[in-house]
Structure formats: structure tokens, C-alpha cells
Amino acid sequence: MDNNLNNKDKKPQGKGKMSFSIYWMYGIIAIVLFGIYYAQENSVGKEVGWSELESYALQGGVKNIVVDGKTVKAELTDSLAKVVFGKDAVLANGAKAHVSAEAPSRDRASDKIDQWRAAGKFNGQVKFEESGGFMSFLFSFGPILLLVALWYFIMKRMSGGAGGPGGVFSVGKSKAKLFDKDNNTNVTFKDVAGLQEAKTEVAEIVDFLKNPQIYTELGGKIPKGALLVGPPGTGKTLLAKAVAGEANVPFFSLSGSDFVEMFVGVGASRVRDLFRQAKEKAPCIVFIDEIDAVGRARGKNPNMGTNDERESTLNQLLTEMDGFGTNSGVIILAATNRADILDKALLRAGRFDRQIYVELPDLNGRRAIFNVHLAKIKKDESVDVDLLARQTPGFSGADIANVCNEAALIAARHKKKIVQRQDFMDAIDRIIGGLEKKTKITTMEERRSIAVHEGGHAVVSWHLQYADPLVKVTIVPRGNALGAAHYLPEERQIMPTQALLDKLCSLLGGRAAEEKFLGCISTGAMNDLERATNMAYAIVVYYGMSERLPNISYYDSTGQNYGFTKPYSEERARVIDEEVSRIIAEQYERAKEILSQHEEGHRELTDVLLTREVIFTDDVERIFGKRPWHSRTEEIMEVAADEKKEPANDNAEENGDEVTPPPFKEPGNEKK
């Protein structure tokens, strides 16, 4: 309670400050001009000789007199004013007419006024003023003061304009945001789930800075940098924020684009200023997000010299990280999802000693991420975290956060008090397939064609050992898809040949069902054929699993060797095409054979789809019985539930196999 009261008493920072605006200057100028105008007493006048002024006074045409030094200012009567200024002179709104003249001396003017008063020619008031008053000062120095004020205003605007604090005069200063004990982030390692290996690496770097003597006593050196590499949305920036929350050392955070500016030499200057600040705060951590904006490989794709500024910035960064100077206690963290385009000099040991791969989360990782986000959502007991983790293969941490948020929005849209399991299912369908289009008009012929197609996928995949287990089949249009079959992909690090062929056969099951049971084919299988062709091409060209081209791979993991040329001859290209066509034709005939064996079951499945529009695993089990093969995903979940110790190390190196991401998209719960 006391904390709340104290928080209420605290004023938000920055709100009490009044910012200077250009309209203030306009207002000051207007007030000065307004004052000068009215300081002239709304009068008209002219300068005359002393003798002429004396004649006006002897005529009785002077009403009042003001003596300022030797200057005598006389207010004329209306009748004399018409004579002096002309008959057409109009004195509206009480305007006054006056003439002024220089007297021989102030005493002479005083004597003359006494003579006019004694002669009865002047009966008005006389006012004596000291020369050099405010108006005189304003007319003399006002323009100079105005110019000085205008110059100060322009300099102030320039200092607060482009380039952030300091503007034009400090455009070369670093834009890094500093997190320290007075300005820390609330994100910690507890908020980062599913990245155990990456957290271990980063936590060790934080420990380097907290207890460096433990490592230096053994002769080790503190690493200079670590590069976080991974697909978008996997949590690289979140991991860096957790480092800022866990470390008790200053943390500088900025983006690679912050170095880029339209002015020549600004990027290199900002790099120097960044490392200067870091050395002053050492030991500290510097985090550069999206470093590919400035760390792209030099000398590639030059375009009229536009890369000179970026390359000079990169050169300065390389020099600061490993030059003649020393950055003891300064560790660089960087993040990118395009490590293949970074300059090799930036990636070498001594600059970025470690490359931490932040990959898409596996089954256990997705479950941990769901637990983090579900802790903030009101849900009931029907929500199964394990099921959600199994149904979101290939989802990144950002995608899982989007699923949880979308489920909460769907529940709120239906006026629910809690989020239920069906809301999460709808959210996953919404993200994978798109918005449900119940009003999309389809004919009965089209609906039957879609049901036959999706039923073909379900039947073929159900009777293949390595095909993904079926979760749901629907003919409700979503996004650009008229129907979809959702599967539960088995997450394998390596795949045998038969597993790829089974997946290829299940992809062709929809087109095979159309041909066999409808007697004609449709354009609805385009996505299936595209994925099947890519998979068959990968079997032949990448994995070396073809009968005529065994043990040959033309896959370039670096993306730099082949360019626009093919690494094989025209004769070899013809053989590749023949092998791809053979594999697809064999699996297509295999799919038709499976459909022939289970024709009655397919017909029953199609009728249920046309009636209910959506079927689940239970419906398929009721028609065909349980699958004889146990899902490997279920085995993983059972083993993970029993294990309470740290996960075992990957034995890929012991097997001699290099784990490489497949060059095609695995058939998962993508839209058909």
C-alpha cells in the first residue's frame, strides 16, 4: 500500500518539462512590434525647425509639450494640425498630431515655454524627460538583440534535430541505449523458455564479467564477442534483454541500422564513440541487433559506390573489436538471421569467438514456451499444453506467443470468462490456414471434390508407417485454401529413404483420390504437387538417394559456390529429371493402390466430411481402426516426462552425420 502511495506521488519523468517551440519566437516578435506601435502613442508628426515651432506656439496652436533633452515635442490643436498636415489629414480614434524640433539648449527651451505661458499663448502641460529612456534603448539595440535571439533559437533547434541528442553537432555520437543499475530491464532468464543451450552459453558470458578471476587464473581469456544466429522470432533479442536483466554490469543496446546515416563518416564516428563509452563503463556488454545491416560482406554487389560508407563503418567496427587498442572487459553480443551474408573477417575467432545458434524450438521447447505465455492467461482444465506443443511444429517463440494471444482474443470475442481448448485450436487454425470463410460460395460438386481430395490424404497417410499422424480434416475454406488436412509431424533429426517416400505418397493421395473416385482431376492439388516435386528433387539432387545417382549431392550449404551455373552437365540434368519423374510416378501409383484397398472406408469418410465438414482422429479410427505404428512424437513426450535430468548431448558427431536443415519444407500442418 505504501509503495502504491509513493508511486502516485512520483511525477512521470519528462512531463513537467516545457519544450521550446518556434511559435514562442513568433509570439515574442509580435509582442515587441505591438509595443513599439503603441509606444508611439497612436500619433502623427514631423520634425520642424525651432523657429517654426516657436511660431506655432505664438499662434496658440500648442496644447502640450514634452521636453526630452534638447528635443521639444509639441502637440498641436486640431485647427492648426489641419493647416500643418493638410486639410485631407484624418486623425481618427483620438490620434494626436505633433511636431518636434531641436532647441538651442534645454534651458533655452524652458525659458521660451515660460515666455509663451506669460504671454497667454500656451496654457497646457509641460513634461520634462531624461534622454536615453527605454524606447530609445529599444530602437537602438532592439534589432541586435533580436538577431542574437534568433541565432540562439536556430542553434538550439539544430542541436535537438536530426541525429538525436546533440543533433548536427553530435551526429557522430552513438545512439546506444544504456541499461545499468539505475535503468534496468525487467526481462530475466526465467522469461526465456526453450533455449537451454543458448541460455547456458550466454549465462557463461555474464559470469565472465561477474567473476573474471575464476577464468583468468587458469590462463583463459574473456571472449570478445558472441553472435546469436537463428530464424526470425526464435528469441535472439529476448535473450539479449535477459542478459541485461541478469547482468550487474552496464548494457549498451542498439541496432545495426543506427550506424547508418546520410552523412559521410558518421557510421565510423559512431562506432568509435560507442566503444569509447563502453571502455569508460567496462566491464560491460554491447548488444548490436540486426548486425547484417552494417556487417554485410565487403566488395559484393557494388552499386555506384553507395557501399563505401557502410564498408568504412564495418572496417572501423573490425578495428575496434580486434585492433591495436584493447577493449578489456567489453563483450560484444550481436544478433542476425542472415549469417551467410556477413563478412568473414567479422566472424573469425578473436572478434566473435562464439556463434550461438538459436534454432526453432523442439517439442519440449515449445511446451516450455507455452507454459510461460499461458501463465498470464485465464484458462480452464481442458487446455492441454502437451497437445498444443505437438500441434505447433515449426512454430517459433513469437508464433507461440501469437497463438496464445489469438486464443484470448477469440474467447473474448465469444464473451467467455476463460479461454478453453477449442479457442486454442481455432487460434492455431487461424494462424496456419487464415481466416475462416463460412460465406464463401461453393457448389455441391466442388464440395464433393474437396471432400474426396482431403479424404484421400487422410486414407493414404493413415496406412503408411512414416506418414505423419492425422489430427483433423476439414473442408471449411480458410484463407486461400478450400480445405485442409492437419497432421502431427514427427520431429526427426535424420530421415530414412522410406520416410521421405511415405511423405511423398501421402502428398499425392489427394490427386490420386480425385482421379480414382471422380474420374477427373482438378487444380486443387497444386500446392501438393509443388511440395511433392521439391521433395522428389531433394531425394535425387541433395540426399543422394536415387538408384541411378547414388551418393551424389549438389546441395551448397554456403550458397556461394555455384552462383548462376549448374554443377552438372546437360546429360546429368536429363537423368535427374527422369529420376524425379520416376519417383513421383511410383508413389502416385502406390497411393492409388492404397485407395483401392480401402475404397469403402474412403467413401464413408467422404460422406462424414460432407455432413459435418470437420472430422478428427477418432472418426478415422472408428472407420479404419488404430494405426499399427506408434508415433515417435508420442515416444518423445513419454521419455521427456520421465526424464528429470539435463537433456543428453547430441550424438550427431559420433554418428558422423552432419545435421543440415532440409532444403524443402517438410509436410506438416500446412494448408493444402
C-alpha positions in Angstrom: 0.0 0.0 0.0 2.8 2.4 0.9 4.6 1.6 -2.4 1.4 2.4 -4.3 1.2 5.8 -2.5 4.8 6.5 -3.2 4.3 5.7 -6.8 1.4 8.0 -7.0 3.4 10.8 -5.5 6.1 10.4 -8.1 5.7 12.5 -11.2 6.4 11.0 -14.6 9.8 12.0 -15.9 9.8 14.4 -18.7 6.2 15.6 -18.4 7.0 18.6 -16.3 9.4 19.9 -18.8 8.3 22.7 -21.2 9.8 22.4 -24.6 10.8 25.4 -26.6 8.8 25.9 -29.8 9.3 28.2 -32.8 5.9 29.7 -32.2 7.3 31.2 -29.0 9.7 33.2 -31.1 6.9 34.4 -33.3 4.9 35.5 -30.3 7.8 37.5 -28.8 8.4 39.3 -32.1 4.7 40.1 -32.4 4.6 41.5 -28.8 7.7 43.7 -29.4 6.2 45.1 -32.6 2.9 45.6 -30.9 4.6 47.5 -28.1 6.6 49.7 -30.4 3.5 50.5 -32.3 1.6 51.6 -29.3 4.6 53.3 -27.7 4.3 55.8 -30.5 1.0 56.9 -28.7 -1.0 56.4 -31.9 0.1 59.8 -33.3 1.3 61.5 -36.5 4.0 64.1 -36.6 7.0 65.6 -38.3 10.2 67.4 -37.5 10.4 71.2 -37.9 12.8 74.0 -37.1 13.0 75.7 -33.7 11.7 79.0 -35.2 8.8 77.3 -36.8 7.8 75.6 -33.6 8.0 78.9 -31.8 5.7 80.5 -34.4 3.1 77.7 -33.8 3.2 78.4 -30.1 2.8 82.1 -30.5 -0.3 81.4 -32.6 -1.8 79.5 -29.7 -1.8 76.2 -31.5 0.2 74.1 -29.0 -1.7 72.0 -26.4 1.0 70.1 -24.6 4.8 70.0 -24.6 7.3 67.2 -23.8 11.0 68.2 -23.4 13.5 65.3 -23.8 17.0 66.7 -23.6 17.2 69.4 -26.3 14.2 67.8 -28.2 10.9 69.6 -27.8 7.8 67.7 -28.8 4.6 69.8 -29.1 1.1 68.5 -29.5 -0.9 70.7 -31.9 -4.5 71.7 -31.8 -6.9 70.3 -34.4 -7.2 73.5 -36.3 -3.5 74.0 -36.6 -3.0 70.3 -37.4 -5.2 70.7 -40.5 -3.1 73.6 -41.6 0.2 71.9 -40.9 -0.7 68.4 -42.2 -3.2 69.4 -44.8 -7.0 69.5 -45.0 -7.2 65.9 -46.1 -5.4 64.6 -43.0 -7.7 62.4 -41.0 -7.0 61.9 -37.3 -9.2 59.0 -36.3 -9.8 57.2 -33.0 -8.2 60.1 -30.9 -4.9 60.2 -32.8 -2.6 63.1 -31.9 -0.7 65.4 -34.2 2.6 66.7 -33.0 5.8 68.4 -34.3 9.2 68.1 -32.8 12.2 70.4 -33.0 15.7 70.7 -31.6 16.1 73.7 -29.1 19.4 75.5 -28.7 19.6 74.1 -25.2 17.3 72.6 -22.6 17.4 75.9 -20.5 16.6 78.0 -23.6 13.6 75.8 -24.3 12.4 76.1 -20.7 12.7 79.9 -20.9 10.8 80.1 -24.1 8.0 78.0 -22.7 7.8 80.4 -19.7 7.5 83.3 -22.1 4.7 81.6 -24.1 2.8 81.0 -20.9 3.3 84.6 -19.7 2.1 85.9 -23.0 -1.1 83.8 -22.7 -0.2 81.8 -25.8 0.3 78.5 -24.0 -1.7 77.1 -21.2 -1.0 73.3 -21.5 1.1 70.9 -19.5 4.9 70.7 -19.8 6.7 67.3 -19.1 10.4 67.0 -18.8 12.0 63.6 -19.6 15.6 62.3 -19.3 17.1 61.3 -22.6 18.2 57.6 -23.2 15.0 56.0 -21.9 13.6 52.5 -22.7 12.2 53.4 -26.1 15.5 54.9 -27.1 17.4 51.8 -25.9 14.9 49.6 -27.7 15.2 51.4 -31.0 19.0 51.4 -30.7 19.7 47.9 -29.6 16.4 46.0 -30.3 17.4 44.7 -33.8 20.7 43.4 -32.4 19.1 41.7 -29.6 16.5 40.2 -32.0 19.3 38.8 -34.2 21.1 37.3 -31.2 17.9 35.6 -30.0 17.1 34.3 -33.5 20.7 32.9 -33.8 20.3 31.2 -30.4 17.0 29.7 -31.4 18.4 28.3 -34.6 21.4 26.7 -32.9 19.0 25.2 -30.3 16.8 23.7 -33.0 19.8 22.2 -34.8 21.2 20.7 -31.6 17.9 19.0 -30.9 17.1 17.9 -34.5 18.5 15.1 -36.7 20.9 12.8 -35.0 19.2 12.6 -31.7 20.6 14.4 -28.7 23.3 16.7 -30.0 21.8 16.7 -33.5 24.0 18.1 -36.2 26.8 19.0 -33.8 26.8 15.5 -32.3 25.6 13.4 -35.3 28.6 11.2 -34.9 27.7 10.2 -31.4 26.5 6.7 -30.6 22.7 6.1 -30.3 23.2 3.2 -27.9 20.7 2.9 -25.1 22.3 2.2 -21.8 20.9 -0.2 -19.2 22.5 -0.1 -15.8 21.6 -0.4 -12.2 19.5 2.8 -12.4 17.8 1.8 -15.7 17.4 -1.9 -15.9 15.1 -4.2 -17.9 12.6 -6.5 -16.2 13.3 -9.5 -18.5 15.3 -12.3 -17.0 16.3 -15.9 -18.0 13.1 -17.1 -16.4 11.2 -15.3 -19.2 13.2 -17.1 -21.9 11.9 -20.7 -22.4 13.0 -23.4 -24.8 16.6 -22.1 -25.3 18.5 -24.1 -22.8 21.8 -24.4 -24.7 21.8 -20.8 -25.8 21.0 -19.6 -22.2 23.9 -21.7 -20.9 26.3 -20.0 -23.4 25.0 -16.5 -22.6 24.9 -17.1 -18.9 28.5 -18.1 -19.0 29.4 -14.8 -20.7 27.6 -13.0 -17.9 29.6 -15.0 -15.4 32.8 -14.0 -17.2 32.1 -10.4 -16.3 31.0 -11.0 -12.8 33.8 -13.4 -11.8 36.6 -13.0 -14.3 39.3 -14.2 -11.9 38.0 -17.7 -12.0 38.8 -18.0 -15.7 41.9 -15.8 -15.9 43.7 -17.7 -13.1 43.8 -20.7 -15.4 45.2 -18.7 -18.3 41.9 -18.2 -20.1 40.8 -15.0 -21.8 37.4 -13.5 -21.7 35.7 -13.9 -25.1 35.4 -10.7 -27.0 32.1 -11.4 -28.8 29.2 -13.8 -29.3 26.9 -14.0 -32.4 23.3 -15.1 -31.9 22.2 -16.7 -35.2 18.7 -18.1 -35.9 15.5 -17.7 -37.8 13.2 -14.7 -37.1 11.1 -14.9 -33.9 13.2 -17.5 -32.1 14.1 -15.2 -29.2 17.5 -13.7 -30.1 16.6 -10.2 -28.9 14.7 -11.5 -26.0 17.8 -13.5 -24.9 19.9 -10.3 -25.1 17.3 -8.5 -23.0 17.5 -11.3 -20.4 21.3 -10.7 -20.3 20.7 -7.1 -19.5 18.3 -8.1 -16.7 20.7 -10.8 -15.3 24.0 -9.0 -15.5 25.1 -6.4 -12.9 27.2 -4.6 -15.5 26.2 -1.8 -17.9 24.5 -3.0 -21.1 24.5 -1.0 -24.3 21.8 -1.8 -26.8 21.4 -0.6 -30.3 20.6 -1.7 -33.9 22.9 -2.2 -36.8 20.9 0.5 -38.7 21.8 3.0 -36.0 25.3 3.3 -37.5 23.9 4.1 -41.0 23.4 7.8 -41.7 23.3 10.0 -44.8 26.4 11.9 -43.7 29.8 10.6 -44.8 31.9 9.3 -41.9 29.1 9.2 -39.4 29.0 5.4 -39.1 32.7 5.1 -38.2 32.4 8.0 -35.8 29.5 6.4 -34.0 31.4 3.1 -33.7 34.4 4.9 -32.1 32.1 6.8 -29.7 30.3 3.5 -28.8 33.5 1.8 -27.9 34.7 4.9 -26.0 31.6 4.8 -23.9 31.9 1.1 -23.4 35.6 1.4 -22.2 34.5 4.0 -19.7 31.8 1.7 -18.3 33.9 -1.5 -18.5 33.3 -4.2 -17.7 30.1 -4.1 -19.8 28.2 -5.7 -22.6 27.4 -4.1 -26.0 24.4 -5.7 -27.9 24.1 -4.9 -31.7 20.8 -6.2 -33.1 20.5 -7.0 -36.8 24.2 -6.6 -37.3 23.8 -7.6 -41.0 22.7 -4.0 -41.7 26.4 -3.0 -41.3 28.3 -6.3 -41.4 27.5 -7.4 -44.9 30.4 -8.9 -46.8 32.6 -6.2 -48.4 33.1 -5.9 -52.1 30.0 -7.7 -53.2 27.4 -6.2 -55.5 28.9 -2.7 -55.6 26.4 -0.1 -56.7 27.9 3.3 -57.8 30.0 3.5 -54.6 27.0 3.6 -52.3 28.5 0.9 -50.1 31.6 2.9 -49.2 30.1 4.4 -46.1 28.8 1.0 -44.9 32.2 -0.6 -45.6 34.1 2.1 -43.7 31.7 1.6 -40.8 32.4 -2.1 -40.9 36.2 -1.5 -41.1 36.0 0.7 -38.0 34.0 -2.0 -36.2 36.6 -4.6 -37.1 39.4 -2.4 -35.9 37.7 -1.6 -32.6 36.9 -5.3 -31.9 40.5 -6.5 -32.7 42.8 -3.7 -33.4 45.9 -2.1 -31.8 43.7 -0.9 -28.9 42.4 -3.1 -26.1 38.8 -3.5 -25.0 39.4 -5.4 -21.8 36.1 -6.1 -20.1 33.9 -5.2 -23.2 31.9 -8.1 -24.7 30.0 -7.7 -27.9 26.7 -9.6 -28.4 25.2 -9.4 -31.9 22.1 -11.0 -33.4 21.2 -11.8 -37.1 19.1 -14.2 -39.1 21.4 -13.8 -42.2 24.7 -15.1 -41.0 25.6 -16.3 -44.5 25.9 -12.7 -45.8 28.2 -11.4 -43.0 31.8 -10.6 -43.7 34.2 -13.4 -43.0 36.6 -11.1 -41.1 33.7 -10.3 -38.7 33.1 -13.9 -37.9 36.6 -15.1 -37.3 37.9 -16.1 -33.8 39.1 -13.1 -31.9 36.1 -11.0 -32.8 33.1 -13.2 -32.5 34.6 -16.1 -30.6 31.3 -17.9 -30.3 28.4 -18.4 -32.6 25.3 -19.4 -30.7 22.6 -21.0 -32.8 19.1 -20.1 -31.7 17.0 -22.6 -33.6 13.3 -23.2 -33.8 12.2 -24.9 -30.5 11.6 -28.6 -30.4 8.7 -30.4 -28.8 10.0 -29.8 -25.2 11.0 -26.2 -26.0 7.5 -25.4 -27.4 5.9 -26.9 -24.3 8.1 -24.7 -22.0 7.3 -21.6 -24.1 3.6 -22.4 -23.9 3.9 -22.6 -20.1 5.5 -19.1 -20.0 2.7 -17.5 -22.0 -0.2 -19.5 -20.6 0.7 -18.3 -17.1 -0.7 -14.9 -18.0 -4.0 -16.3 -19.5 -7.1 -17.3 -17.7 -7.7 -20.9 -18.9 -9.7 -23.9 -17.8 -8.5 -27.5 -17.3 -9.4 -28.6 -20.8 -6.3 -26.8 -22.2 -3.6 -29.5 -22.8 -0.2 -27.9 -23.1 1.3 -31.2 -24.5 -1.3 -31.3 -27.2 -0.7 -27.6 -28.1 3.1 -28.3 -28.3 2.5 -31.3 -30.6 0.2 -29.4 -32.9 2.6 -26.5 -33.5 5.7 -28.0 -35.2 7.9 -25.4 -36.8 6.5 -22.6 -34.7 8.9 -20.1 -33.3 8.6 -18.4 -29.9 6.9 -15.4 -31.5 4.4 -17.7 -33.2 3.5 -19.4 -30.0 3.0 -16.1 -28.3 0.8 -15.1 -31.1 -1.2 -18.3 -30.7 -1.9 -17.6 -27.0 -2.8 -14.0 -27.7 -5.1 -15.0 -30.6 -6.8 -17.6 -28.4 -7.5 -15.0 -25.7 -9.0 -12.7 -28.4 -11.2 -15.4 -29.8 -12.5 -16.2 -26.3 -13.2 -12.5 -25.6 -15.0 -12.2 -28.9 -17.4 -15.0 -27.8 -17.9 -13.3 -24.4 -16.2 -16.1 -22.5 -14.9 -15.7 -19.0 -12.0 -18.2 -19.5 -10.0 -19.4 -22.5 -10.8 -23.0 -23.5 -9.2 -25.7 -25.5 -11.3 -25.0 -28.6 -10.2 -21.4 -28.6 -6.6 -22.5 -28.9 -7.5 -24.9 -31.7 -9.2 -22.1 -33.5 -6.2 -19.9 -33.0 -3.8 -22.4 -34.5 -6.1 -22.9 -37.5 -6.4 -19.1 -37.9 -2.6 -18.7 -37.9 -1.9 -21.7 -40.2 -4.7 -21.5 -42.7 -6.0 -18.0 -42.4 -9.4 -16.6 -41.6 -12.4 -18.9 -41.8 -14.6 -18.1 -44.7 -18.0 -19.6 -44.0 -19.8 -17.3 -46.5 -17.6 -18.5 -49.4 -20.0 -19.9 -52.1 -19.1 -23.4 -53.3 -21.2 -25.7 -55.4 -22.1 -29.2 -54.3 -19.8 -30.6 -57.0 -16.9 -28.5 -55.6 -17.6 -29.6 -52.0 -17.6 -33.3 -53.0 -14.3 -32.8 -54.9 -12.7 -31.1 -51.9 -14.0 -33.9 -49.6 -12.7 -36.6 -51.9 -9.4 -34.9 -52.1 -8.9 -34.4 -48.4 -10.2 -37.9 -47.7 -7.6 -39.2 -50.0 -4.9 -37.6 -47.9 -6.3 -39.0 -44.7 -6.7 -42.6 -46.0 -3.2 -42.8 -47.5 -1.4 -41.2 -44.6 -3.3 -43.4 -42.1 -1.9 -46.6 -43.8 1.8 -45.5 -44.2 4.3 -46.2 -41.4 6.3 -43.0 -41.7 3.5 -40.7 -42.7 2.5 -38.0 -40.2 -0.3 -39.0 -37.9 -3.6 -37.3 -38.8 -5.2 -34.8 -36.4 -8.0 -33.2 -38.3 -9.5 -32.9 -41.8 -11.8 -30.0 -42.8 -13.5 -28.8 -45.9 -14.2 -25.4 -44.4 -12.5 -22.7 -46.5 -9.7 -20.8 -44.8 -7.6 -18.1 -46.4 -6.8 -19.3 -50.0 -7.4 -23.0 -49.2 -10.8 -24.6 -49.8 -9.9 -27.5 -47.4 -7.0 -28.7 -45.2 -5.7 -31.8 -43.5 -3.8 -31.2 -40.3 -1.1 -33.6 -39.2 1.2 -34.2 -36.3 4.7 -34.3 -37.8 7.3 -36.4 -36.2 10.4 -34.4 -35.4 13.3 -36.4 -36.7 16.9 -35.3 -36.9 17.6 -37.8 -39.7 15.1 -39.4 -42.0 15.5 -42.8 -43.9 14.6 -43.1 -47.5 11.3 -44.8 -46.8 10.2 -41.9 -44.6 10.6 -39.5 -47.4 8.8 -41.8 -49.9 5.9 -42.2 -47.5 5.5 -38.5 -47.1 5.7 -38.1 -50.8 3.0 -40.7 -51.3 0.7 -39.1 -48.8 1.0 -35.7 -50.6 -0.1 -37.4 -53.8 -3.1 -39.1 -52.1 -5.4 -36.2 -52.8 -4.8 -36.1 -56.6 -4.9 -39.9 -56.7 -8.3 -39.9 -55.0 -9.7 -37.4 -57.4 -8.7 -39.4 -60.4 -9.8 -42.8 -59.0 -13.2 -41.8 -57.4 -14.2 -38.8 -59.5 -12.8 -39.7 -62.9 -11.2 -36.3 -63.3 -8.6 -34.1 -61.7 -8.7 -30.5 -60.5 -6.5 -27.6 -59.8 -6.9 -28.1 -56.0 -3.8 -30.2 -55.9 -1.4 -27.5 -57.0 0.2 -27.0 -53.5 0.5 -30.8 -53.0 2.3 -31.2 -56.4 4.6 -28.3 -55.7 5.7 -29.8 -52.4 6.0 -33.3 -53.8 8.2 -32.1 -56.7 10.5 -30.3 -54.3 10.8 -33.4 -52.1 11.5 -35.7 -55.1 14.1 -33.2 -56.4 15.7 -33.2 -52.9 15.8 -37.0 -52.8 17.7 -37.1 -56.0 19.9 -34.0 -56.0 20.5 -33.3 -52.3 20.3 -36.5 -50.4 21.8 -38.9 -53.0 19.1 -41.5 -52.5 18.4 -42.1 -56.2 19.0 -45.5 -57.8 20.8 -44.1 -60.9 22.6 -41.2 -59.0 23.5 -42.7 -55.6 25.7 -40.9 -53.1 25.8 -37.6 -55.0 24.7 -34.3 -53.5 24.6 -30.9 -55.3 23.4 -29.1 -52.3 25.5 -25.9 -51.4 25.1 -25.1 -47.8 27.1 -21.9 -48.1 25.1 -20.5 -51.0 28.2 -19.1 -52.7 29.8 -21.8 -54.7 27.5 -22.4 -57.7 26.0 -19.0 -58.4 24.2 -19.0 -61.7 25.9 -22.1 -63.1 24.8 -25.7 -62.7 27.4 -28.1 -61.1 26.4 -30.8 -63.6 26.2 -31.4 -67.3 23.1 -31.4 -69.5 23.2 -35.2 -69.7 23.2 -35.3 -65.9 20.3 -32.8 -65.8 18.3 -35.2 -68.1 19.0 -38.1 -65.7 17.9 -36.0 -62.7 14.6 -35.1 -64.5 14.0 -38.8 -65.3 14.6 -39.9 -61.7 12.3 -37.2 -60.3 9.6 -38.2 -62.7 10.1 -41.9 -61.9 9.9 -41.4 -58.1 6.7 -39.3 -58.3 5.0 -41.8 -60.7 5.8 -44.7 -58.5 4.5 -43.0 -55.4 1.4 -41.9 -57.3 0.6 -45.5 -58.3 1.3 -46.6 -54.7 -1.3 -44.0 -53.4 -3.9 -45.3 -55.9 -3.3 -48.9 -54.8 -3.8 -48.0 -51.1 -7.0 -46.2 -52.0 -8.2 -49.2 -54.0 -7.7 -51.4 -50.9 -9.7 -49.1 -48.7 -12.3 -47.8 -51.1 -15.3 -48.4 -48.8 -13.6 -46.6 -45.9 -12.8 -43.6 -48.1 -16.4 -43.4 -49.3 -17.6 -43.4 -45.7 -15.0 -40.8 -44.7 -16.1 -38.6 -47.6 -19.8 -38.8 -46.6 -18.9 -37.8 -43.0 -16.9 -34.9 -44.3 -19.8 -33.7 -46.4 -22.1 -33.9 -43.5 -20.0 -32.5 -40.6 -17.4 -30.6 -42.6 -14.8 -31.5 -40.0 -13.5 -34.9 -38.8 -10.9 -35.8 -36.2 -8.6 -38.7 -35.4 -11.4 -40.6 -33.5 -13.6 -40.6 -36.7 -10.8 -42.1 -38.7 -10.1 -44.7 -36.0 -13.7 -45.7 -36.0 -13.6 -46.4 -39.7 -10.1 -48.0 -40.2 -9.1 -48.9 -36.6 -6.0 -47.8 -34.8 -2.7 -47.2 -36.7 -0.4 -50.2 -36.1 2.6 -47.8 -35.8 3.4 -46.0 -32.6 4.0 -42.3 -33.2 7.6 -41.3 -32.5 6.3 -37.9 -31.2 4.4 -39.7 -28.5 7.6 -41.6 -27.6 9.4 -38.4 -27.2 6.7 -37.0 -25.0 6.8 -40.1 -22.8 10.6 -40.1 -22.5 10.6 -36.3 -21.7 8.0 -36.8 -19.0 10.2 -39.4 -17.3 13.4 -37.6 -17.6 14.2 -35.1 -14.9 17.9 -34.7 -15.6 19.6 -32.5 -18.2 18.9 -33.5 -21.8 21.6 -35.8 -23.3 24.2 -34.4 -25.7 23.5 -34.7 -29.4 25.3 -37.7 -30.8 25.4 -36.4 -34.4 29.1 -36.1 -34.3 29.5 -39.7 -33.0 27.4 -41.0 -36.0 29.5 -38.9 -38.4 26.4 -37.3 -39.7 26.1 -33.5 -40.3 22.7 -32.2 -39.3 21.7 -29.9 -42.1 18.2 -28.3 -42.4 16.4 -29.8 -45.4 16.2 -27.5 -48.4 12.4 -28.1 -48.7 9.5 -27.6 -46.4 8.6 -30.8 -44.6 4.9 -31.7 -45.0 3.3 -30.6 -41.7 0.0 -28.9 -40.9 0.4 -26.5 -43.8 -2.6 -25.5 -45.8 -3.5 -27.6 -48.8 
